[in-house]
Amino acid sequence: MDLTPSPLARPFPALPDIAGVTVRTVRAGYKDWRRADLTLVELSKGTTVAGVFTQSACASSEVELGREQVQSGSARALVVNAGNANAFTGYRGREAVEAIMAQVAEGIGCDRHEVFVSSTGVIGVPLPMDIARAGVDAALDAEPTSWESAAKAIGTTDTFPKGAGASAMVGGVRVELAGIIKGSGMIAPDMATMLGYIFTDAAVDPVFLQSLLNGINARTYSCITVDGDTSTSDTVLAFATGQAGNAVIASFDDPGADAFAAALEQVCRDLAHLVVRDGEGASKFIEVSVSGASSNDSARRVGLSIANSPLVKTAIAGEDANWGRVVMAVGKAGEPADRDKLSIGFGGHWAARDGQPIEDFDETPLTEHLKTQDITVEVEMGIGTGRATVWTCDLTHGYIEINADYRS
């Protein structure tokens, strides 16, 4: 498979070490590739966790167990398998996950329910337990590695490793955040996106951390799309080791809570954008801003209707300012709209206002904007105060080539 870096790729950032987090990677051999494909992250005692998971009705056993595990709010380890999604594999899939949980728990000395497992890759192939078992054994003995190595190890069709970091002052204590994510295709999260993990040395109450992640997810991961397809394995987990020494953040009334929340949202937004920038076959990063809708939720649904439209995405790939396709996508969204109040623009240049084409419209500025890599689409509904921003990429021949050969 061609893994030439996306033209929208970003260099991997310098991420901070997170006290209480040890990362290891090994080559288990889930696929015939010469790269690490099993990641083990060991977390210090007292680490809290929050998570959001796919809404797919065909979710993997990893997701089902993860939903149960986050209820305790406690975590000691994370295992990520790349190359095999272990989804739609029945009781064998669940047994494989439970075996990994038990093996890691014994290896580091914790409760098995504190071991979280994610898998990504081909759906419908049971996770080979001999490979998984040997891989976990090797990971338990491996030397610690870098965030970048882990970001590479969790990828499948990703063309570049993805990471983001931030810091915040919490009650006079500096806390650090670092996150990695994988995702390139099958991206229409409806909760999170593919596999993403954020680590912080801040002390955060798990209930408050879950509340933060739920809200941030709605504004970041659930506002991106590559192809309109929701994965069976989508998972985003946030781990807080508490090693920074700050007083536990349990509500927005606590010192530094706002700063920590802003830093967490920044990391999540940056990671979400990186997934779109690695959209399979993508050549353009597209931001769709919808304002004047009947509600924020309505604006988001209109935005996703535009962002998921093959006709809109191919027009932008072809650098064609065909704003009529945007009108089409607004109209099919099933949301309140008034044709005679609708306005459409690209890159800050209006093509239509209040339901009519701009008189003596000059398409040149729009065409020039569409020749760039970062595209903006503006929609003003004119019927309310709801607004939302979603992110997507264009649709090119590359998407077909990658997915036609995915299993080969």
Order of alpha helices (4+ residues) and beta strands (2+ residues): beta-beta-beta-alpha-beta-alpha-beta-alpha-alpha-beta-beta-beta-alpha-beta-alpha-beta-alpha-alpha-alpha-beta-beta-beta-alpha-beta-beta-alpha
